[in-house]
């Protein structure tokens, strides 16, 4: 199974143990919100909070042993606009060591082209 697929499944299921095995101990997450950086323990704590965003239409755009690029539509628990999120990941020792995201907010009346 790909690293990104394993990550997405663990995230969607809120499986902290699986995430702990997928995320490198030296993990750094730079999300698209200004100036925030998260560590492995920050990420696991966030997932354990029960307020994790839910994603749909997860796509792996590219993945090899060194890097991965993924895209998804993400819905947040805090009622903010859903976002189209692009993620870049760097891998080390078969785990995610770096993740950076970029996002585009989607309006309430957003409809995926071709879905209706």
Secondary structure, 3 states (H helix, E strand, C coil): CCHHHHHHHHHHHCCHHHHHHHEEEEEEEECCCCCCCEEHHHHHHHHHCCCCCEEEEEEEEEECCCEEEEEEEEECCCCCCCEEEEEEEEEECCEEEEEEEEEEECCCCCCCCCCC
